[in-house]
Amino acid sequence: MLQIAITTFENLEEVLAEEIRSIGGQDVTVGRRVVTCRGDKTFLYRANLELRTGIRVLINIGRFRARSEQEMYDRLKRMDWSPHLKQDGTLLIDAVTQSPRFRNGFYLSQLTKDAIVDQFRERTGERPSVSKDDPDLRVQLHLTKNNEVTVSLDASGQGLHRRAYRKRTGGAPLNEVLAAGMLLLADYDGSLPFVDPMCGSGTLLAEAAMIAAGQAPGLHRNFGFERWPDFDPALWSSVRQAALNRIQTPPQPILGSDIDELTVSLAKVTLERTGLLRHVTFRFGPFADLDPLPVGEAGGLLVTNPPYEMRLKTGNIEALYASIGDTLKTKWTGYTAWLISANPAAVKSVGLRTSKKIMLMNGPVETRYCRYDLYEGSKKEASE
């Protein structure tokens, strides 16, 4: 069994852990911005292909304590690198250190590279080379304050947020992993009508459509492990085919709208790249003019990422958020609404009581993800 660590954003760890369990991860342990588990090669392939809230899938291949540079070099050189890298392949080392003894991350990267290259040269007479742009193998070296070294292989290659559906974006796009995490935190599974009234370039809509359709987020991209010598093409083909077989027609409608016509056009291109455009309806115009999708007793879900007035300029940001609150109160009864924002003063202007707030990071920006239950009798209570 492989020892695996999967990184994520802060406060998405429990969501990721549940995803990991659902595809067969064992001994799941939640840390800060990381979830560790055990799994076989099938799980490794599924994790890269199917996880919505993972950023990178790392395989731990070694852990030891180093008392000197020579000891670290020797331990790294004794590890068998041949299952993961061809003798004429390319690699990239990323070293992170908290050790007072080994302070220079760049030097540690060089030391690790030398150990790997020297092993191949002595065994085969050939040697791998370094590639910063598109390496066959990415190696992560992590040193603690106690000089404990963890060596991991990045099975993902590019981060898992790169779904390959987004080329151009609007002014302030959400990270794809964050968008998926927002939807899963809102318990979205496709069984309710879904609306994003300020959809921007369509990231939330794309993630919602993939969830509702049961479509794996990694179907349109490649992964680092596909370039390793121990890659199993037959197993990978089987894993991909099983994911393709799970795709279904979304059971409930999905609606996106934005006040900017060009942005709506970009959102349509985004959805077209997912292959799910036909399942999403688009409108153009202000949120106040948007008619809700009909809902049954279970209600509907609205999730949106309005401007924070940090990168997108709106004029009077408090007035915008007050308008959002008024529209939710007067037109969207029966829905649960979630709004993410990095502007606390603007959020207060919504004028509705939040039933839940979750801190999330949108890139380097700390945000609050706020839930509003839009039912008669509760919607007039102002937020504190």
C-alpha positions as YAML, in Angstrom:
chain: A
units: angstrom
residues:
- id: 1
  name: MET
  ca: [0.00, 0.00, 0.00]
- id: 2
  name: LEU
  ca: [1.18, 3.50, -0.81]
- id: 3
  name: GLN
  ca: [1.51, 6.20, 1.85]
- id: 4
  name: ILE
  ca: [-0.24, 9.22, 0.32]
- id: 5
  name: ALA
  ca: [-0.66, 12.89, 1.29]
- id: 6
  name: ILE
  ca: [-3.18, 15.06, -0.55]
- id: 7
  name: THR
  ca: [-3.01, 18.83, -0.13]
- id: 8
  name: THR
  ca: [-5.95, 21.21, -0.08]
- id: 9
  name: PHE
  ca: [-7.01, 24.68, 1.10]
- id: 10
  name: GLU
  ca: [-7.61, 25.59, 4.72]
- id: 11
  name: ASN
  ca: [-11.05, 24.52, 5.99]
- id: 12
  name: LEU
  ca: [-11.59, 22.14, 3.08]
- id: 13
  name: GLU
  ca: [-9.76, 19.30, 4.84]
- id: 14
  name: GLU
  ca: [-12.88, 17.51, 6.12]
- id: 15
  name: VAL
  ca: [-14.54, 17.80, 2.71]
- id: 16
  name: LEU
  ca: [-11.46, 16.30, 1.07]
- id: 17
  name: ALA
  ca: [-11.30, 13.52, 3.68]
- id: 18
  name: GLU
  ca: [-14.88, 12.50, 2.85]
- id: 19
  name: GLU
  ca: [-14.02, 12.47, -0.85]
- id: 20
  name: ILE
  ca: [-10.99, 10.29, -0.15]
- id: 21
  name: ARG
  ca: [-13.04, 7.78, 1.84]
- id: 22
  name: SER
  ca: [-15.65, 7.62, -0.91]
- id: 23
  name: ILE
  ca: [-13.07, 6.35, -3.45]
- id: 24
  name: GLY
  ca: [-11.41, 3.83, -1.19]
- id: 25
  name: GLY
  ca: [-8.73, 5.67, 0.79]
- id: 26
  name: GLN
  ca: [-7.77, 3.89, 4.03]
- id: 27
  name: ASP
  ca: [-6.50, 5.15, 7.40]
- id: 28
  name: VAL
  ca: [-7.60, 8.68, 6.53]
- id: 29
  name: THR
  ca: [-6.09, 11.36, 8.80]
- id: 30
  name: VAL
  ca: [-6.92, 15.07, 8.61]
- id: 31
  name: GLY
  ca: [-4.15, 17.62, 9.06]
- id: 32
  name: ARG
  ca: [-3.83, 21.31, 8.30]
- id: 33
  name: ARG
  ca: [-4.25, 21.82, 4.55]
- id: 34
  name: VAL
  ca: [-3.45, 18.14, 4.02]
- id: 35
  name: VAL
  ca: [-5.13, 14.76, 4.37]
- id: 36
  name: THR
  ca: [-3.05, 11.59, 4.61]
- id: 37
  name: CYS
  ca: [-4.18, 8.08, 3.79]
- id: 38
  name: ARG
  ca: [-3.12, 4.71, 2.40]
- id: 39
  name: GLY
  ca: [-4.14, 3.32, -0.96]
- id: 40
  name: ASP
  ca: [-3.09, 1.12, -3.88]
- id: 41
  name: LYS
  ca: [-2.26, 2.18, -7.42]
- id: 42
  name: THR
  ca: [-5.94, 2.13, -8.40]
- id: 43
  name: PHE
  ca: [-6.67, 4.59, -5.59]
- id: 44
  name: LEU
  ca: [-3.72, 6.75, -6.68]
- id: 45
  name: TYR
  ca: [-5.11, 7.01, -10.20]
- id: 46
  name: ARG
  ca: [-8.67, 7.64, -8.99]
- id: 47
  name: ALA
  ca: [-7.52, 10.31, -6.53]
- id: 48
  name: ASN
  ca: [-5.90, 12.35, -9.30]
- id: 49
  name: LEU
  ca: [-8.80, 11.86, -11.68]
- id: 50
  name: GLU
  ca: [-11.78, 12.25, -9.34]
- id: 51
  name: LEU
  ca: [-10.96, 14.40, -6.30]
- id: 52
  name: ARG
  ca: [-12.56, 17.82, -6.53]
- id: 53
  name: THR
  ca: [-10.96, 19.46, -3.47]
- id: 54
  name: GLY
  ca: [-7.43, 18.04, -3.70]
- id: 55
  name: ILE
  ca: [-4.57, 20.19, -5.00]
- id: 56
  name: ARG
  ca: [-1.72, 17.68, -5.25]
- id: 57
  name: VAL
  ca: [-1.43, 13.94, -4.65]
- id: 58
  name: LEU
  ca: [1.95, 13.12, -3.08]
- id: 59
  name: ILE
  ca: [3.42, 9.65, -2.49]
- id: 60
  name: ASN
  ca: [5.70, 9.38, 0.53]
- id: 61
  name: ILE
  ca: [8.63, 7.18, -0.53]
- id: 62
  name: GLY
  ca: [11.05, 7.85, 2.31]
- id: 63
  name: ARG
  ca: [11.40, 9.31, 5.79]
- id: 64
  name: PHE
  ca: [14.61, 9.56, 7.78]
- id: 65
  name: ARG
  ca: [16.62, 11.85, 10.04]
- id: 66
  name: ALA
  ca: [19.76, 13.46, 8.62]
- id: 67
  name: ARG
  ca: [22.59, 14.68, 10.85]
- id: 68
  name: SER
  ca: [24.81, 15.91, 8.03]
- id: 69
  name: GLU
  ca: [24.77, 16.76, 4.36]
- id: 70
  name: GLN
  ca: [26.71, 13.58, 3.56]
- id: 71
  name: GLU
  ca: [24.19, 11.44, 5.43]
- id: 72
  name: MET
  ca: [21.32, 13.07, 3.57]
- id: 73
  name: TYR
  ca: [23.06, 12.53, 0.23]
- id: 74
  name: ASP
  ca: [23.77, 8.88, 1.04]
- id: 75
  name: ARG
  ca: [20.21, 8.15, 2.14]
- id: 76
  name: LEU
  ca: [18.75, 9.79, -0.96]
- id: 77
  name: LYS
  ca: [21.16, 7.95, -3.23]
- id: 78
  name: ARG
  ca: [20.27, 4.56, -1.70]
- id: 79
  name: MET
  ca: [16.57, 5.02, -2.56]
- id: 80
  name: ASP
  ca: [15.50, 3.28, -5.78]
- id: 81
  name: TRP
  ca: [14.48, 5.97, -8.26]
- id: 82
  name: SER
  ca: [14.12, 3.71, -11.30]
- id: 83
  name: PRO
  ca: [10.35, 2.95, -10.90]
- id: 84
  name: HIS
  ca: [9.63, 6.67, -11.12]
- id: 85
  name: LEU
  ca: [12.16, 8.16, -13.56]
- id: 86
  name: LYS
  ca: [13.80, 6.98, -16.76]
- id: 87
  name: GLN
  ca: [17.55, 7.30, -17.09]
- id: 88
  name: ASP
  ca: [17.15, 9.98, -19.78]
- id: 89
  name: GLY
  ca: [14.14, 11.63, -18.12]
- id: 90
  name: THR
  ca: [13.78, 15.05, -16.51]
- id: 91
  name: LEU
  ca: [13.12, 16.02, -12.91]
- id: 92
  name: LEU
  ca: [12.48, 18.98, -10.65]
- id: 93
  name: ILE
  ca: [13.19, 19.13, -6.92]
- id: 94
  name: ASP
  ca: [11.20, 21.34, -4.52]
- id: 95
  name: ALA
  ca: [12.79, 21.58, -1.07]
- id: 96
  name: VAL
  ca: [11.10, 23.17, 1.96]
- id: 97
  name: THR
  ca: [13.06, 23.36, 5.18]
- id: 98
  name: GLN
  ca: [12.38, 24.41, 8.75]
- id: 99
  name: SER
  ca: [15.66, 22.96, 9.97]
- id: 100
  name: PRO
  ca: [18.22, 25.27, 11.62]
- id: 101
  name: ARG
  ca: [20.94, 22.87, 10.38]
- id: 102
  name: PHE
  ca: [19.81, 22.81, 6.74]
- id: 103
  name: ARG
  ca: [18.56, 26.31, 5.97]
- id: 104
  name: ASN
  ca: [19.18, 26.66, 2.24]
- id: 105
  name: GLY
  ca: [16.31, 25.15, 0.23]
- id: 106
  name: PHE
  ca: [18.09, 25.73, -3.07]
- id: 107
  name: TYR
  ca: [21.17, 23.86, -1.86]
- id: 108
  name: LEU
  ca: [18.99, 20.97, -0.64]
- id: 109
  name: SER
  ca: [17.38, 20.78, -4.06]
- id: 110
  name: GLN
  ca: [20.83, 20.57, -5.63]
- id: 111
  name: LEU
  ca: [21.94, 17.91, -3.15]
- id: 112
  name: THR
  ca: [18.85, 15.80, -3.90]
- id: 113
  name: LYS
  ca: [19.35, 16.19, -7.64]
- id: 114
  name: ASP
  ca: [22.99, 15.13, -7.33]
- id: 115
  name: ALA
  ca: [22.05, 12.00, -5.37]
- id: 116
  name: ILE
  ca: [19.48, 10.93, -7.96]
- id: 117
  name: VAL
  ca: [21.65, 11.75, -10.97]
- id: 118
  name: ASP
  ca: [24.69, 9.99, -9.48]
- id: 119
  name: GLN
  ca: [22.66, 6.83, -8.86]
- id: 120
  name: PHE
  ca: [21.56, 6.66, -12.49]
- id: 121
  name: ARG
  ca: [25.03, 7.47, -13.82]
- id: 122
  name: GLU
  ca: [26.62, 4.69, -11.77]
- id: 123
  name: ARG
  ca: [23.95, 2.15, -12.71]
- id: 124
  name: THR
  ca: [23.40, 2.94, -16.38]
- id: 125
  name: GLY
  ca: [26.07, 5.34, -17.58]
- id: 126
  name: GLU
  ca: [23.32, 7.86, -18.38]
- id: 127
  name: ARG
  ca: [21.76, 10.55, -16.24]
- id: 128
  name: PRO
  ca: [18.48, 12.46, -15.97]
- id: 129
  name: SER
  ca: [18.46, 16.22, -16.36]
- id: 130
  name: VAL
  ca: [16.59, 19.08, -14.67]
- id: 131
  name: SER
  ca: [13.54, 20.70, -16.27]
- id: 132
  name: LYS
  ca: [11.85, 23.62, -14.56]
- id: 133
  name: ASP
  ca: [8.93, 23.84, -16.99]
- id: 134
  name: ASP
  ca: [7.73, 20.32, -17.73]
- id: 135
  name: PRO
  ca: [9.58, 17.63, -15.76]
- id: 136
  name: ASP
  ca: [8.79, 13.92, -15.95]
- id: 137
  name: LEU
  ca: [9.13, 13.68, -12.17]
- id: 138
  name: ARG
  ca: [8.55, 16.23, -9.43]
- id: 139
  name: VAL
  ca: [10.18, 15.44, -6.08]
- id: 140
  name: GLN
  ca: [9.29, 17.20, -2.83]
- id: 141
  name: LEU
  ca: [11.76, 17.29, 0.04]
- id: 142
  name: HIS
  ca: [10.51, 18.49, 3.43]
- id: 143
  name: LEU
  ca: [12.72, 19.02, 6.49]
- id: 144
  name: THR
  ca: [11.35, 19.61, 9.98]
- id: 145
  name: LYS
  ca: [13.01, 21.52, 12.81]
- id: 146
  name: ASN
  ca: [14.29, 18.18, 14.11]
- id: 147
  name: ASN
  ca: [16.03, 17.39, 10.80]
- id: 148
  name: GLU
  ca: [13.46, 14.76, 9.86]
- id: 149
  name: VAL
  ca: [13.36, 14.41, 6.08]
- id: 150
  name: THR
  ca: [10.26, 13.38, 4.13]
- id: 151
  name: VAL
  ca: [10.72, 12.53, 0.44]
- id: 152
  name: SER
  ca: [7.59, 12.59, -1.70]
- id: 153
  name: LEU
  ca: [6.74, 12.19, -5.36]
- id: 154
  name: ASP
  ca: [4.15, 14.48, -6.94]
- id: 155
  name: ALA
  ca: [1.82, 12.14, -8.84]
- id: 156
  name: SER
  ca: [-0.32, 15.00, -10.16]
- id: 157
  name: GLY
  ca: [2.20, 16.97, -12.19]
- id: 158
  name: GLN
  ca: [0.35, 20.25, -12.55]
- id: 159
  name: GLY
  ca: [-1.95, 21.10, -9.64]
- id: 160
  name: LEU
  ca: [-5.34, 19.39, -9.71]
- id: 161
  name: HIS
  ca: [-7.08, 22.76, -9.92]
- id: 162
  name: ARG
  ca: [-6.01, 22.82, -13.58]
- id: 163
  name: ARG
  ca: [-9.10, 21.14, -15.02]
- id: 164
  name: ALA
  ca: [-8.27, 22.26, -18.60]
- id: 165
  name: TYR
  ca: [-11.60, 24.00, -19.11]
- id: 166
  name: ARG
  ca: [-10.54, 27.57, -18.38]
- id: 167
  name: LYS
  ca: [-8.45, 29.57, -20.84]
- id: 168
  name: ARG
  ca: [-9.68, 33.15, -20.50]
- id: 169
  name: THR
  ca: [-11.36, 34.44, -17.37]
- id: 170
  name: GLY
  ca: [-13.22, 37.43, -16.02]
- id: 171
  name: GLY
  ca: [-11.66, 39.93, -13.66]
- id: 172
  name: ALA
  ca: [-11.50, 37.90, -10.42]
- id: 173
  name: PRO
  ca: [-11.93, 34.17, -11.03]
- id: 174
  name: LEU
  ca: [-12.22, 31.59, -8.27]
- id: 175
  name: ASN
  ca: [-9.72, 28.79, -8.01]
- id: 176
  name: GLU
  ca: [-11.40, 25.62, -9.30]
- id: 177
  name: VAL
  ca: [-10.65, 23.64, -6.13]
- id: 178
  name: LEU
  ca: [-12.07, 26.43, -3.98]
- id: 179
  name: ALA
  ca: [-15.21, 26.57, -6.14]
- id: 180
  name: ALA
  ca: [-15.74, 22.83, -5.82]
- id: 181
  name: GLY
  ca: [-15.13, 23.06, -2.08]
- id: 182
  name: MET
  ca: [-17.72, 25.82, -1.74]
- id: 183
  name: LEU
  ca: [-20.30, 23.64, -3.47]
- id: 184
  name: LEU
  ca: [-19.53, 20.60, -1.34]
- id: 185
  name: LEU
  ca: [-19.61, 22.70, 1.84]
- id: 186
  name: ALA
  ca: [-23.10, 23.74, 0.71]
- id: 187
  name: ASP
  ca: [-23.98, 20.02, 0.39]
- id: 188
  name: TYR
  ca: [-24.58, 20.35, -3.33]
- id: 189
  name: ASP
  ca: [-24.96, 17.02, -5.10]
- id: 190
  name: GLY
  ca: [-27.04, 18.01, -8.11]
- id: 191
  name: SER
  ca: [-30.39, 17.10, -6.52]
- id: 192
  name: LEU
  ca: [-31.51, 20.74, -6.18]
- id: 193
  name: PRO
  ca: [-31.91, 23.50, -8.77]
- id: 194
  name: PHE
  ca: [-28.68, 25.53, -8.79]
- id: 195
  name: VAL
  ca: [-28.16, 29.22, -9.59]
- id: 196
  name: ASP
  ca: [-25.11, 31.49, -9.76]
- id: 197
  name: PRO
  ca: [-26.49, 34.99, -10.48]
- id: 198
  name: MET
  ca: [-23.03, 36.62, -10.77]
- id: 199
  name: CYS
  ca: [-21.31, 33.80, -12.60]
- id: 200
  name: GLY
  ca: [-18.28, 35.62, -13.99]
- id: 201
  name: SER
  ca: [-16.30, 33.32, -16.26]
- id: 202
  name: GLY
  ca: [-18.27, 30.30, -15.06]
- id: 203
  name: THR
  ca: [-16.04, 28.44, -12.61]
- id: 204
  name: LEU
  ca: [-18.80, 27.75, -10.07]
- id: 205
  name: LEU
  ca: [-21.15, 26.71, -12.88]
- id: 206
  name: ALA
  ca: [-18.57, 24.36, -14.36]
- id: 207
  name: GLU
  ca: [-17.89, 22.71, -11.01]
- id: 208
  name: ALA
  ca: [-21.62, 22.48, -10.26]
- id: 209
  name: ALA
  ca: [-22.34, 20.93, -13.64]
- id: 210
  name: MET
  ca: [-19.59, 18.35, -13.17]
- id: 211
  name: ILE
  ca: [-20.88, 17.43, -9.71]
- id: 212
  name: ALA
  ca: [-24.47, 17.15, -10.94]
- id: 213
  name: ALA
  ca: [-23.38, 15.06, -13.93]
- id: 214
  name: GLY
  ca: [-21.06, 12.87, -11.86]
- id: 215
  name: GLN
  ca: [-18.22, 13.86, -14.17]
- id: 216
  name: ALA
  ca: [-14.68, 13.46, -12.82]
- id: 217
  name: PRO
  ca: [-12.88, 16.83, -12.85]
- id: 218
  name: GLY
  ca: [-9.65, 15.41, -14.33]
- id: 219
  name: LEU
  ca: [-11.04, 13.78, -17.45]
- id: 220
  name: HIS
  ca: [-9.69, 16.47, -19.79]
- id: 221
  name: ARG
  ca: [-6.06, 16.61, -18.59]
- id: 222
  name: ASN
  ca: [-2.91, 14.54, -18.06]
- id: 223
  name: PHE
  ca: [-1.08, 13.65, -14.85]
- id: 224
  name: GLY
  ca: [2.50, 13.28, -13.72]
- id: 225
  name: PHE
  ca: [2.26, 9.54, -12.98]
- id: 226
  name: GLU
  ca: [1.50, 8.85, -16.67]
- id: 227
  name: ARG
  ca: [5.19, 9.58, -17.41]
- id: 228
  name: TRP
  ca: [6.64, 7.25, -14.76]
- id: 229
  name: PRO
  ca: [8.26, 3.94, -15.79]
- id: 230
  name: ASP
  ca: [5.88, 1.97, -13.54]
- id: 231
  name: PHE
  ca: [2.78, 3.53, -15.14]
- id: 232
  name: ASP
  ca: [0.08, 0.90, -15.84]
- id: 233
  name: PRO
  ca: [-1.77, 1.91, -19.04]
- id: 234
  name: ALA
  ca: [-4.34, -0.89, -18.77]
- id: 235
  name: LEU
  ca: [-5.26, 0.02, -15.20]
- id: 236
  name: TRP
  ca: [-5.43, 3.73, -16.07]
- id: 237
  name: SER
  ca: [-7.69, 2.98, -19.04]
- id: 238
  name: SER
  ca: [-9.97, 0.96, -16.77]
- id: 239
  name: VAL
  ca: [-10.13, 3.75, -14.16]
- id: 240
  name: ARG
  ca: [-10.93, 6.37, -16.82]
- id: 241
  name: GLN
  ca: [-13.59, 4.20, -18.44]
- id: 242
  name: ALA
  ca: [-15.28, 3.59, -15.10]
- id: 243
  name: ALA
  ca: [-15.38, 7.36, -14.56]
- id: 244
  name: LEU
  ca: [-16.84, 7.91, -18.02]
- id: 245
  name: ASN
  ca: [-19.51, 5.31, -17.30]
- id: 246
  name: ARG
  ca: [-20.64, 7.24, -14.22]
- id: 247
  name: ILE
  ca: [-21.51, 10.41, -16.15]
- id: 248
  name: GLN
  ca: [-25.24, 11.15, -16.13]
- id: 249
  name: THR
  ca: [-27.67, 13.90, -17.12]
- id: 250
  name: PRO
  ca: [-27.94, 16.40, -14.25]
- id: 251
  name: PRO
  ca: [-31.28, 15.72, -12.50]
- id: 252
  name: GLN
  ca: [-32.07, 19.40, -11.81]
- id: 253
  name: PRO
  ca: [-31.60, 22.63, -13.82]
- id: 254
  name: ILE
  ca: [-28.49, 24.80, -13.54]
- id: 255
  name: LEU
  ca: [-28.70, 28.55, -14.24]
- id: 256
  name: GLY
  ca: [-25.96, 31.14, -14.63]
- id: 257
  name: SER
  ca: [-26.31, 34.88, -15.10]
- id: 258
  name: ASP
  ca: [-24.14, 37.99, -15.08]
- id: 259
  name: ILE
  ca: [-24.61, 41.68, -15.75]
- id: 260
  name: ASP
  ca: [-21.72, 41.71, -18.25]
- id: 261
  name: GLU
  ca: [-22.56, 40.18, -21.63]
- id: 262
  name: LEU
  ca: [-18.92, 39.43, -22.54]
- id: 263
  name: THR
  ca: [-18.45, 37.63, -19.23]
- id: 264
  name: VAL
  ca: [-21.48, 35.45, -19.94]
- id: 265
  name: SER
  ca: [-19.92, 34.58, -23.30]
- id: 266
  name: LEU
  ca: [-16.72, 33.53, -21.51]
- id: 267
  name: ALA
  ca: [-18.77, 31.39, -19.11]
- id: 268
  name: LYS
  ca: [-20.39, 29.62, -22.04]
- id: 269
  name: VAL
  ca: [-16.95, 28.84, -23.47]
- id: 270
  name: THR
  ca: [-15.93, 27.45, -20.08]
- id: 271
  name: LEU
  ca: [-18.97, 25.16, -19.95]
- id: 272
  name: GLU
  ca: [-18.44, 24.10, -23.55]
- id: 273
  name: ARG
  ca: [-14.94, 22.87, -22.63]
- id: 274
  name: THR
  ca: [-16.40, 20.68, -19.88]
- id: 275
  name: GLY
  ca: [-18.77, 19.11, -22.42]
- id: 276
  name: LEU
  ca: [-21.73, 20.10, -20.23]
- id: 277
  name: LEU
  ca: [-22.89, 23.36, -21.84]
- id: 278
  name: ARG
  ca: [-26.17, 21.83, -22.97]
- id: 279
  name: HIS
  ca: [-27.14, 21.25, -19.33]
- id: 280
  name: VAL
  ca: [-26.70, 24.89, -18.25]
- id: 281
  name: THR
  ca: [-29.01, 27.81, -18.99]
- id: 282
  name: PHE
  ca: [-27.61, 31.34, -19.20]
- id: 283
  name: ARG
  ca: [-29.21, 34.73, -18.69]
- id: 284
  name: PHE
  ca: [-27.80, 38.24, -19.11]
- id: 285
  name: GLY
  ca: [-28.72, 41.15, -16.84]
- id: 286
  name: PRO
  ca: [-28.67, 42.43, -13.24]
- id: 287
  name: PHE
  ca: [-29.40, 40.05, -10.37]
- id: 288
  name: ALA
  ca: [-32.51, 42.05, -9.40]
- id: 289
  name: ASP
  ca: [-34.11, 41.17, -12.76]
- id: 290
  name: LEU
  ca: [-33.27, 37.45, -12.66]
- id: 291
  name: ASP
  ca: [-36.21, 35.11, -12.11]
- id: 292
  name: PRO
  ca: [-35.52, 32.14, -9.82]
- id: 293
  name: LEU
  ca: [-35.74, 28.58, -11.06]
- id: 294
  name: PRO
  ca: [-38.89, 26.87, -9.74]
- id: 295
  name: VAL
  ca: [-38.24, 24.80, -6.62]
- id: 296
  name: GLY
  ca: [-40.08, 22.04, -4.81]
- id: 297
  name: GLU
  ca: [-40.30, 21.33, -1.09]
- id: 298
  name: ALA
  ca: [-36.55, 20.64, -0.91]
- id: 299
  name: GLY
  ca: [-35.83, 24.17, -2.16]
- id: 300
  name: GLY
  ca: [-32.98, 25.39, -4.35]
- id: 301
  name: LEU
  ca: [-29.35, 26.42, -3.96]
- id: 302
  name: LEU
  ca: [-27.77, 29.76, -4.90]
- id: 303
  name: VAL
  ca: [-23.99, 30.16, -4.65]
- id: 304
  name: THR
  ca: [-22.14, 33.20, -5.91]
- id: 305
  name: ASN
  ca: [-18.91, 35.19, -5.77]
- id: 306
  name: PRO
  ca: [-19.81, 38.90, -5.99]
- id: 307
  name: PRO
  ca: [-17.16, 41.61, -6.42]
- id: 308
  name: TYR
  ca: [-15.09, 42.44, -3.32]
- id: 309
  name: GLU
  ca: [-14.07, 45.84, -4.73]
- id: 310
  name: MET
  ca: [-10.46, 44.76, -4.54]
- id: 311
  name: ARG
  ca: [-9.83, 43.84, -8.17]
- id: 312
  name: LEU
  ca: [-13.25, 44.62, -9.61]
- id: 313
  name: LYS
  ca: [-14.50, 48.16, -9.20]
- id: 314
  name: THR
  ca: [-18.24, 48.57, -8.72]
- id: 315
  name: GLY
  ca: [-18.60, 52.12, -7.45]
- id: 316
  name: ASN
  ca: [-20.65, 51.81, -4.24]
- id: 317
  name: ILE
  ca: [-19.88, 48.32, -2.93]
- id: 318
  name: GLU
  ca: [-22.20, 48.60, 0.09]
- id: 319
  name: ALA
  ca: [-25.10, 49.53, -2.19]
- id: 320
  name: LEU
  ca: [-24.38, 46.52, -4.39]
- id: 321
  name: TYR
  ca: [-24.46, 44.14, -1.42]
- id: 322
  name: ALA
  ca: [-27.60, 45.81, -0.04]
- id: 323
  name: SER
  ca: [-29.24, 45.22, -3.41]
- id: 324
  name: ILE
  ca: [-28.17, 41.57, -3.25]
- id: 325
  name: GLY
  ca: [-29.83, 41.25, 0.16]
- id: 326
  name: ASP
  ca: [-33.03, 42.96, -0.99]
- id: 327
  name: THR
  ca: [-33.24, 40.72, -4.06]
- id: 328
  name: LEU
  ca: [-32.69, 37.56, -2.02]
- id: 329
  name: LYS
  ca: [-35.34, 38.66, 0.49]
- id: 330
  name: THR
  ca: [-38.01, 39.59, -2.02]
- id: 331
  name: LYS
  ca: [-37.55, 37.02, -4.82]
- id: 332
  name: TRP
  ca: [-35.65, 33.94, -3.60]
- id: 333
  name: THR
  ca: [-37.72, 32.50, -0.78]
- id: 334
  name: GLY
  ca: [-37.26, 28.74, -0.64]
- id: 335
  name: TYR
  ca: [-33.59, 28.91, -1.59]
- id: 336
  name: THR
  ca: [-30.47, 28.51, 0.50]
- id: 337
  name: ALA
  ca: [-27.99, 31.19, -0.58]
- id: 338
  name: TRP
  ca: [-24.22, 31.15, -0.06]
- id: 339
  name: LEU
  ca: [-22.05, 34.20, -0.74]
- id: 340
  name: ILE
  ca: [-18.25, 34.44, -0.57]
- id: 341
  name: SER
  ca: [-16.61, 37.80, 0.06]
- id: 342
  name: ALA
  ca: [-13.45, 39.39, 1.43]
- id: 343
  name: ASN
  ca: [-15.25, 42.62, 2.31]
- id: 344
  name: PRO
  ca: [-16.80, 42.38, 5.83]
- id: 345
  name: ALA
  ca: [-18.37, 45.83, 5.68]
- id: 346
  name: ALA
  ca: [-20.07, 45.00, 2.39]
- id: 347
  name: VAL
  ca: [-21.35, 41.68, 3.76]
- id: 348
  name: LYS
  ca: [-23.02, 43.54, 6.62]
- id: 349
  name: SER
  ca: [-24.90, 45.55, 4.01]
- id: 350
  name: VAL
  ca: [-26.65, 42.38, 2.82]
- id: 351
  name: GLY
  ca: [-28.95, 42.86, 5.81]
- id: 352
  name: LEU
  ca: [-29.82, 39.19, 6.29]
- id: 353
  name: ARG
  ca: [-28.88, 36.96, 9.18]
- id: 354
  name: THR
  ca: [-26.21, 34.41, 8.36]
- id: 355
  name: SER
  ca: [-26.82, 30.86, 9.58]
- id: 356
  name: LYS
  ca: [-23.18, 29.89, 9.00]
- id: 357
  name: LYS
  ca: [-19.83, 31.56, 8.25]
- id: 358
  name: ILE
  ca: [-16.72, 29.72, 7.10]
- id: 359
  name: MET
  ca: [-13.28, 31.26, 6.58]
- id: 360
  name: LEU
  ca: [-11.82, 30.31, 3.19]
- id: 361
  name: MET
  ca: [-8.75, 31.51, 1.30]
- id: 362
  name: ASN
  ca: [-9.26, 32.78, -2.25]
- id: 363
  name: GLY
  ca: [-5.62, 32.82, -3.30]
- id: 364
  name: PRO
  ca: [-3.87, 35.07, -0.76]
- id: 365
  name: VAL
  ca: [-7.15, 36.74, 0.22]
- id: 366
  name: GLU
  ca: [-9.00, 35.72, 3.37]
- id: 367
  name: THR
  ca: [-12.73, 35.51, 2.73]
- id: 368
  name: ARG
  ca: [-15.94, 34.63, 4.57]
- id: 369
  name: TYR
  ca: [-18.32, 32.13, 3.04]
- id: 370
  name: CYS
  ca: [-21.78, 33.04, 4.35]
- id: 371
  name: ARG
  ca: [-25.00, 31.02, 4.32]
- id: 372
  name: TYR
  ca: [-28.48, 32.59, 4.26]
- id: 373
  name: ASP
  ca: [-31.61, 30.50, 4.77]
- id: 374
  name: LEU
  ca: [-34.32, 32.30, 2.83]
- id: 375
  name: TYR
  ca: [-37.51, 31.29, 4.59]
- id: 376
  name: GLU
  ca: [-40.52, 33.31, 5.65]
- id: 377
  name: GLY
  ca: [-40.15, 34.70, 9.14]
- id: 378
  name: SER
  ca: [-36.37, 34.56, 9.32]
- id: 379
  name: LYS
  ca: [-35.26, 36.63, 6.38]
- id: 380
  name: LYS
  ca: [-36.08, 40.01, 7.97]
- id: 381
  name: GLU
  ca: [-33.65, 39.56, 10.83]
- id: 382
  name: ALA
  ca: [-30.55, 41.65, 10.17]
- id: 383
  name: SER
  ca: [-27.10, 40.19, 10.43]
- id: 384
  name: GLU
  ca: [-25.09, 41.21, 13.43]
...
